[in-house]
Amino acid sequence: MQRREFLWTSVALAAGVMWPAGRAEAAFEPSPEDGWRTFDVTHRVEVLQPDGATRAWLPLPSVDEKDWIRTMGNLWQGSSGNVRLLRDQEYGAQMLYAEWAAGEKPVLEVTSRVATRDRAVDLNRAGKAAPLSHAERHLNTMATKLLPTDGIVRKTALDITRGARSDEAKARAIYEWVVDNTFRNPKTRGCGRGDIRFMLESGDLSGKCADLNALYVGLARAVGLPARDVYGIRVADSRFGYKSLGKSGDISKAQHCRAEVWLAEHGWVPVDPADVRKVVLEEPPGGLTLADEKVSDVRKRLFGAWEMNWLAYNTAHDVPLPGSRKVTVPFLMYPQAETAAGLLDSLDPATFSYRITSKEITAS
């Protein structure tokens, strides 16, 4: 099934409004003593060459989990009187939407405050997570446009997991296979597209995070494991010494997609095989091997743990842009804008133009 229709809820906003995600989030006070860090992330969009009516869609942090990420509100300002908070009812993804009439100067800025805490699942301690609902299981095992679960995807997944007797063993086998058989391609634009059927049929298993982690998710779904991509952006340097796995200040090109897999004994388990391959390629001095100590360490760490110098936007696939001329993007991780001339290049911040910055908020 490939359902591409979203149902959206819409809230018109007064200029400068700060809205919390909910009452619980508004009352939440992050504590550094408990491992929490707070960040302000600002998206500023200015369309330099408007042509006719102009529209913009900015991703907002939409993932809220009490143990590792909390959304704390958003503050916006801009030149448009028509600004709306949109939220889709299927994935829960949120965006800030604005439109300008011909002749108006399109400028929009939104600052989102989030609190994050490093995340780790103890896979050696058996537990029992609350089961996924039927709807959640369906959503996270179904095929999407770029994540088919039949044909070569299912065949590859069955080959990888042959002999694995538990869901955890299957999830780990797929993780190790992706790490062993893919590589990061520095020439891939942005974070890639995540067209996993093409990757497997062509034998070209290269790309960036939206390709490699999508491959993990698709293979997991093909053998019945609920799995999902989590689209977000790096907001701080790594505190574990990995220069390639962090970014602070100007983070306009620091988007990063991660992945999760559902295991009955642990719930959602974080994984990130794409970042293992990023360390191989980019960690100084560069060109490391899988046997290198740095790679071995991060390979172990990234099955079950994430350093939370990163915020999560959403888990949505094949996202239609409301109000656009029937534009659907594979995922919502970059600012998007459209003029009468068409959709702007979201992977070219300077020409677009947009700038994304992050600032850690420290206790006074």
VEXNU-857162 format. One line per 2 residues: number of its first residue (from 0); their letters; for each residue x, y, z of C-alpha. Coordinates in Angstrom, 1 decimal, always signed. Layout:
NUM> a> X/Y/Z ~ ...
This chain:
0> mq> +0.0/+0.0/+0.0 ~ +1.3/+3.5/-0.9
2> rr> -0.9/+6.0/+0.8 ~ +0.3/+9.5/-0.2
4> ef> -2.7/+11.6/+1.1 ~ -2.2/+13.5/+4.3
6> lw> -4.9/+15.0/+6.5 ~ -3.7/+18.3/+7.9
8> ts> -4.9/+20.4/+10.9 ~ -4.2/+24.1/+10.6
10> va> -3.8/+26.8/+13.2 ~ -3.5/+30.5/+12.1
12> la> -0.9/+32.3/+14.2 ~ -0.5/+35.8/+15.5
14> ag> +2.8/+37.5/+14.8 ~ +5.5/+36.5/+17.4
16> vm> +3.4/+33.9/+19.1 ~ +5.2/+31.3/+21.2
18> wp> +3.2/+28.1/+21.4 ~ +4.2/+25.1/+23.5
20> ag> +3.5/+21.6/+22.1 ~ +1.3/+20.9/+25.0
22> ra> +0.7/+21.6/+28.7 ~ +3.2/+19.0/+29.8
24> ea> +5.9/+20.4/+27.6 ~ +5.3/+23.9/+28.8
26> af> +5.8/+22.8/+32.4 ~ +8.9/+20.8/+31.6
28> ep> +12.2/+22.2/+33.1 ~ +15.3/+20.5/+31.6
30> sp> +18.0/+19.9/+34.2 ~ +21.7/+19.6/+33.3
32> ed> +22.1/+17.5/+36.4 ~ +19.8/+14.9/+34.7
34> gw> +21.7/+15.1/+31.4 ~ +19.4/+17.5/+29.6
36> rt> +20.7/+20.2/+27.3 ~ +18.6/+23.0/+25.8
38> fd> +19.0/+24.4/+22.3 ~ +17.5/+27.2/+20.3
40> vt> +17.4/+26.4/+16.6 ~ +16.5/+29.3/+14.2
42> hr> +15.5/+29.0/+10.6 ~ +15.6/+32.2/+8.6
44> ve> +14.3/+32.2/+5.1 ~ +14.4/+35.1/+2.6
46> vl> +13.4/+34.4/-1.0 ~ +15.8/+36.6/-3.0
48> qp> +14.0/+36.4/-6.3 ~ +10.3/+36.2/-5.6
50> dg> +8.1/+35.7/-8.7 ~ +4.4/+36.1/-8.2
52> at> +2.9/+34.4/-5.2 ~ +5.5/+32.9/-2.9
54> ra> +5.1/+30.1/-0.3 ~ +7.4/+28.6/+2.2
56> wl> +7.3/+25.5/+4.4 ~ +9.7/+25.1/+7.4
58> pl> +10.1/+21.9/+9.3 ~ +9.4/+22.1/+13.1
60> ps> +10.5/+19.7/+15.8 ~ +7.6/+17.3/+16.1
62> vd> +9.1/+14.3/+18.0 ~ +8.5/+14.5/+21.7
64> ek> +9.7/+11.7/+24.0 ~ +10.0/+12.1/+27.7
66> dw> +13.3/+10.3/+28.0 ~ +15.4/+11.9/+25.3
68> ir> +13.8/+14.9/+23.5 ~ +11.2/+17.5/+24.5
70> tm> +9.8/+20.2/+22.4 ~ +9.4/+23.5/+24.3
72> gn> +7.9/+25.9/+21.8 ~ +8.4/+28.0/+18.7
74> lw> +8.6/+31.8/+18.2 ~ +8.2/+33.3/+14.7
76> qg> +8.4/+36.6/+13.0 ~ +8.2/+37.7/+9.4
78> ss> +6.7/+39.8/+6.7 ~ +3.6/+37.7/+5.9
80> gn> +0.3/+38.0/+7.6 ~ -0.7/+34.6/+6.5
82> vr> +1.3/+32.2/+8.6 ~ +0.0/+28.8/+9.8
84> ll> +1.1/+25.9/+11.9 ~ +0.3/+22.7/+10.1
86> rd> +0.3/+19.2/+11.5 ~ -0.4/+16.1/+9.6
88> qe> -2.6/+13.5/+11.3 ~ -0.8/+10.4/+10.1
90> yg> +2.8/+11.0/+11.1 ~ +2.4/+14.0/+13.4
92> aq> +4.9/+16.0/+11.4 ~ +4.6/+19.8/+12.0
94> ml> +5.6/+22.7/+9.7 ~ +5.3/+26.4/+9.6
96> ya> +3.6/+27.6/+6.4 ~ +3.7/+31.2/+5.1
98> ew> +2.6/+32.8/+1.9 ~ +3.2/+36.2/+0.3
100> aa> +1.3/+38.0/-2.5 ~ +3.2/+39.3/-5.5
102> ge> +5.2/+42.4/-4.7 ~ +5.7/+41.4/-1.0
104> kp> +9.2/+40.7/+0.3 ~ +9.2/+37.0/+1.5
106> vl> +11.0/+36.9/+4.9 ~ +10.3/+34.4/+7.6
108> ev> +12.1/+33.4/+10.8 ~ +11.2/+30.8/+13.4
110> ts> +13.1/+29.8/+16.5 ~ +12.4/+26.4/+18.1
112> rv> +13.5/+25.5/+21.6 ~ +14.1/+21.8/+22.4
114> at> +15.7/+19.9/+25.2 ~ +17.7/+16.7/+24.4
116> rd> +19.4/+14.0/+26.5 ~ +21.7/+11.2/+25.3
118> ra> +19.8/+8.1/+24.5 ~ +20.8/+4.5/+25.1
120> vd> +18.9/+1.2/+25.3 ~ +20.4/-1.5/+27.5
122> ln> +19.9/-4.5/+25.1 ~ +21.4/-6.9/+27.7
124> ra> +18.5/-6.2/+30.1 ~ +15.3/-7.9/+29.0
126> gk> +12.1/-6.0/+29.5 ~ +8.7/-5.6/+27.9
128> aa> +7.6/-2.5/+26.2 ~ +4.0/-1.5/+25.8
130> pl> +2.9/-3.0/+22.5 ~ +2.5/-0.9/+19.4
132> sh> -1.1/-0.3/+18.4 ~ -2.4/-1.9/+15.2
134> ae> -2.3/+1.5/+13.5 ~ +1.3/+2.2/+14.6
136> rh> +2.5/-1.2/+13.5 ~ +0.8/-0.8/+10.1
138> ln> +2.3/+2.7/+9.6 ~ +5.8/+1.5/+10.4
140> tm> +5.8/-1.7/+8.4 ~ +4.0/-0.5/+5.2
142> at> +5.7/+0.3/+2.0 ~ +6.2/+3.9/+0.8
144> kl> +7.1/+5.3/-2.6 ~ +10.8/+4.9/-2.0
146> lp> +10.7/+2.2/+0.6 ~ +9.1/-0.9/-1.1
148> td> +9.0/-4.1/+0.9 ~ +8.6/-6.6/-1.9
150> gi> +10.7/-7.9/-4.7 ~ +14.5/-7.4/-4.4
152> vr> +14.1/-5.6/-1.0 ~ +12.3/-8.6/+0.6
154> kt> +14.6/-11.1/-1.1 ~ +17.7/-9.3/+0.2
156> al> +16.2/-8.9/+3.7 ~ +15.3/-12.6/+3.9
158> di> +18.9/-13.5/+2.8 ~ +20.4/-11.2/+5.4
160> tr> +18.2/-12.6/+8.3 ~ +18.3/-16.3/+7.4
162> ga> +19.0/-18.2/+10.6 ~ +18.1/-15.3/+12.9
164> rs> +15.7/-16.6/+15.5 ~ +14.6/-13.4/+17.2
166> de> +13.6/-9.9/+16.2 ~ +16.7/-8.5/+17.8
168> ak> +18.9/-10.9/+15.9 ~ +17.2/-9.9/+12.6
170> ar> +17.5/-6.2/+13.5 ~ +21.2/-6.6/+14.3
172> ai> +21.9/-8.7/+11.2 ~ +20.5/-6.0/+9.0
174> ye> +22.5/-3.3/+10.8 ~ +25.7/-5.2/+10.4
176> wv> +25.0/-5.9/+6.7 ~ +24.3/-2.2/+5.9
178> vd> +27.5/-1.2/+7.7 ~ +29.5/-3.9/+5.8
180> nt> +28.1/-3.4/+2.3 ~ +27.4/+0.3/+1.9
182> fr> +29.6/+3.4/+1.8 ~ +29.2/+7.1/+2.1
184> np> +29.4/+9.0/-1.2 ~ +30.6/+12.6/-0.7
186> kt> +29.2/+13.5/-4.1 ~ +25.6/+12.7/-3.2
188> rg> +23.6/+15.9/-3.0 ~ +22.2/+16.8/+0.4
190> cg> +21.4/+13.7/+2.4 ~ +20.3/+11.6/-0.6
192> rg> +16.8/+10.5/-1.6 ~ +16.4/+7.0/-0.1
194> di> +15.4/+5.1/-3.3 ~ +16.3/+1.7/-1.9
196> rf> +15.0/-0.4/-4.8 ~ +17.2/+1.5/-7.2
198> ml> +20.2/+1.0/-4.8 ~ +19.7/-2.8/-4.7
200> es> +18.9/-3.3/-8.3 ~ +21.8/-1.2/-9.5
202> gd> +24.2/-2.6/-7.0 ~ +25.2/+0.9/-6.1
204> ls> +24.9/+0.9/-2.3 ~ +26.4/+4.3/-1.8
206> gk> +24.9/+7.6/-0.7 ~ +24.3/+9.5/+2.5
208> ca> +22.2/+9.2/+5.6 ~ +18.8/+9.3/+3.9
210> dl> +19.9/+6.5/+1.6 ~ +21.8/+4.3/+4.0
212> na> +19.4/+4.5/+6.9 ~ +16.4/+4.2/+4.6
214> ly> +18.0/+1.0/+3.3 ~ +18.0/-0.2/+6.9
216> vg> +14.4/+0.8/+7.5 ~ +13.2/-0.8/+4.3
218> la> +15.0/-4.1/+4.9 ~ +13.6/-4.2/+8.4
220> ra> +10.1/-3.6/+7.3 ~ +10.4/-6.3/+4.6
222> vg> +10.8/-9.0/+7.3 ~ +8.0/-7.6/+9.4
224> lp> +10.0/-5.4/+11.8 ~ +8.5/-2.0/+12.5
226> ar> +11.1/+0.6/+11.6 ~ +11.2/+4.2/+10.7
228> dv> +13.4/+7.0/+9.5 ~ +13.8/+10.0/+11.9
230> yg> +14.6/+13.2/+10.0 ~ +16.4/+15.9/+11.9
232> ir> +19.5/+18.1/+12.2 ~ +22.7/+18.2/+14.2
234> va> +22.8/+21.1/+16.7 ~ +26.1/+20.7/+18.5
236> ds> +29.6/+19.3/+18.3 ~ +30.1/+15.7/+19.5
238> rf> +31.2/+15.3/+23.1 ~ +32.5/+11.9/+22.4
240> gy> +35.4/+13.2/+20.2 ~ +33.9/+12.4/+16.8
242> ks> +34.6/+15.5/+14.7 ~ +32.5/+14.2/+11.8
244> lg> +29.4/+13.6/+14.0 ~ +28.5/+17.1/+15.1
246> ks> +27.9/+20.7/+14.0 ~ +27.3/+23.9/+15.9
248> gd> +26.6/+27.5/+15.0 ~ +25.7/+27.7/+11.3
250> is> +24.0/+24.3/+10.8 ~ +22.4/+25.1/+7.4
252> ka> +23.9/+21.9/+5.9 ~ +23.9/+19.7/+9.0
254> qh> +20.6/+17.8/+8.3 ~ +20.8/+14.2/+9.4
256> cr> +18.4/+11.3/+9.1 ~ +18.6/+8.5/+11.7
258> ae> +16.6/+5.2/+12.1 ~ +14.7/+3.3/+14.8
260> vw> +13.6/-0.3/+14.9 ~ +10.9/-1.7/+17.2
262> la> +11.8/-4.6/+19.5 ~ +9.1/-6.0/+21.8
264> eh> +11.5/-6.3/+24.8 ~ +12.8/-2.7/+24.4
266> gw> +10.4/-0.6/+22.4 ~ +11.9/+1.8/+19.8
268> vp> +15.7/+1.2/+19.6 ~ +17.9/+3.8/+18.0
270> vd> +20.3/+2.8/+15.2 ~ +22.5/+4.7/+12.8
272> pa> +24.5/+2.7/+10.3 ~ +24.9/+5.7/+8.1
274> dv> +27.0/+7.5/+10.7 ~ +29.3/+4.5/+11.0
276> rk> +30.0/+5.0/+7.3 ~ +30.4/+8.8/+7.9
278> vv> +33.1/+8.1/+10.5 ~ +34.9/+5.7/+8.0
280> le> +35.0/+8.4/+5.3 ~ +35.3/+11.7/+7.3
282> ep> +36.8/+11.2/+10.7 ~ +40.3/+12.5/+10.8
284> pg> +42.7/+11.6/+9.3 ~ +40.0/+10.2/+6.8
286> gl> +39.7/+7.0/+4.9 ~ +39.5/+4.8/+7.9
288> tl> +38.8/+1.1/+7.7 ~ +36.1/-0.9/+9.5
290> ad> +38.8/-2.4/+11.6 ~ +39.9/+1.0/+12.9
292> ek> +39.4/+1.4/+16.7 ~ +37.3/+4.6/+16.1
294> vs> +35.0/+2.9/+13.7 ~ +34.7/-0.2/+15.8
296> dv> +33.7/+1.9/+18.8 ~ +31.1/+3.9/+17.0
298> rk> +29.7/+0.8/+15.3 ~ +29.0/-0.8/+18.6
300> rl> +27.6/+2.4/+20.0 ~ +25.2/+3.2/+17.2
302> fg> +23.2/+0.0/+17.5 ~ +21.1/+1.0/+20.6
304> aw> +22.3/+4.5/+21.3 ~ +22.3/+8.1/+19.9
306> em> +24.3/+11.1/+21.1 ~ +21.7/+13.8/+21.3
308> nw> +23.6/+16.7/+19.8 ~ +20.8/+16.4/+17.2
310> la> +17.1/+17.2/+17.2 ~ +14.3/+15.2/+15.5
312> yn> +11.9/+16.9/+13.2 ~ +9.6/+14.0/+12.2
314> ta> +9.3/+10.5/+10.8 ~ +7.1/+11.4/+7.7
316> hd> +7.6/+10.0/+4.2 ~ +6.3/+11.4/+0.9
318> vp> +5.1/+14.7/+2.3 ~ +2.8/+16.8/+0.2
320> lp> +3.4/+20.6/+0.6 ~ -0.1/+22.1/+1.4
322> gs> -0.9/+25.0/-0.8 ~ +1.7/+24.1/-3.4
324> rk> +1.2/+23.1/-7.0 ~ +0.9/+19.4/-6.2
326> vt> +4.4/+19.2/-4.9 ~ +5.4/+16.2/-2.7
328> vp> +8.8/+15.8/-1.2 ~ +10.3/+12.5/-0.1
330> fl> +10.8/+13.8/+3.4 ~ +10.6/+17.1/+5.3
332> my> +14.0/+17.9/+6.6 ~ +14.9/+21.0/+4.6
334> pq> +13.1/+24.4/+4.3 ~ +11.1/+24.4/+1.1
336> ae> +9.8/+27.4/-0.9 ~ +7.9/+27.9/-4.2
338> ta> +7.4/+30.9/-6.5 ~ +5.5/+31.2/-9.8
340> ag> +8.7/+29.9/-11.4 ~ +8.5/+26.6/-9.4
342> ll> +10.0/+25.0/-6.4 ~ +13.3/+26.4/-5.2
344> ds> +16.4/+24.2/-4.6 ~ +16.2/+23.3/-1.0
346> ld> +19.8/+21.9/-1.1 ~ +21.3/+25.3/-2.0
348> pa> +20.9/+27.6/+1.1 ~ +22.8/+30.5/-0.4
350> tf> +20.7/+30.8/-3.5 ~ +17.4/+29.9/-1.9
352> sy> +18.2/+31.7/+0.6 ~ +18.0/+30.3/+4.1
354> ri> +20.2/+30.0/+7.1 ~ +19.8/+27.7/+10.1
356> ts> +21.7/+28.3/+13.3 ~ +21.8/+26.6/+16.7
358> ke> +22.7/+28.0/+20.1 ~ +22.9/+26.0/+23.4
360> it> +21.1/+27.6/+26.3 ~ +23.1/+27.3/+29.5
362> as> +21.8/+27.8/+33.0 ~ +22.6/+31.3/+34.4
